[in-house]
């Protein structure tokens, strides 16, 4: 009668990604989040500059029309 021996690994196989992959994914996620925030801020600042430009142009045009109307 032979005894059947099964060898078990010293460590069970770990589920999930290896540590370098987790670090790479985290770094890419952080880079993407920072890029998104920069893009949003740049868009908001660009829109604000455009609105200020339009307000200045309209104010100058109204001032010119008002000045010519007084003559």
HELIX and SHEET records of a PDB file:
HELIX    1   1 UNK A   19  UNK A   70  1                                  52    
END                                                                             
